[in-house]
């Protein structure tokens, strides 16, 4: 029984580390510069997303349209007059740039 508890505790600890690492996506400064310049040239209308707080790691609903930036794997959108960079695979906010 004690071995099972230890194994379960280890598995939960490792799962937590994996989840934390997934949240820690770093946008390289070069990519951020490219995104900022593109956003200035391609302004979007701001949208409201009721019930969603704009925080790093917050998953946006699939109904929020994400826009491409050429040669960058991330997407962006403007919510409440703030430009957010989003991981298109998870729809999670990875950076708030305005």
N, C-alpha and C positions, 0 to 999 in steps of 0.2 A: 504494500500500500504506500509506504513512504517513497519507494522508487518511482511509483506512478505520479505522486504529487511533485516530486522533484523534476521529473520529465515534463510534466504539465507546466510547472513554473518556468522552466527553461524555455519551453516553446512559446509561452506568452511573452517572456522577456525578449526573445528574438523577434517575435512578430511586432512588438512595439518598436524595436529598433528599426525594422524594415519600414514600418509606417512613418516613423519620424524622418527617415532618409528620403522617402518619397515626397514629403512636404518641403524638403530643403532643396528646391530647384533654384539654381543661381543663374540669372541672366547675365551673361558676360557684358562688360562695359561697351564693347564694340557693337554687340547686338542691340543693346539698349539705345545707343546713339542712332543706329539705323532705324529702329522702331520710332523713336521720337521725331526724326526728320520726316519719315514717311507719314506719320500721323498728322504733322503740320501741313503736309501737302494734300492729304486725303482726309479732311475732317469729316467726322460722323456726327449725326444728331445724337444727343444724349437720350438714353432710355431710362425708364424707371423699372426696377425689379422689386416689387413689394415683398417684404419678408426676408430679403437678402442683405446681410451686412457685408460691406466691402472690406474684407480682411484677407491677408495672405492665407491661402489654403481653403478659402470658401469655394465650394462648388457651385457654379452657376447652372441654372436650369437649362436643359437642352433647347428650350425655346429661344434662348438668347443667341442672336446671330453673331458669330465670330468672323472677323475679317482678316484676310491674309496680308502678310508683309512679304514681299518678294525676298527670297533667299534666307528667310528666317523660319525656323520650325514652329515658333509660337504664333498665336493669333492675338488680336486686340479687339476691344469694344469700348464704348463710352457709356458709363452708368453714373447717373447723378452728377454729370459734368466732370467726371474723373475717368481718365483713360487707364484701363487695366490690361495687363498682359496675361494671357490665359494659355494653359497647356491644353491643346485641342483634344488630346486623348482622354483627359479626365474632367475637362471643363473647370478646373480649379484655377483660381487667381494665383499667379506666381509673382506678380509685381504690380504696384500701383504707381503710375508715373506722373499723375496730375491730380 
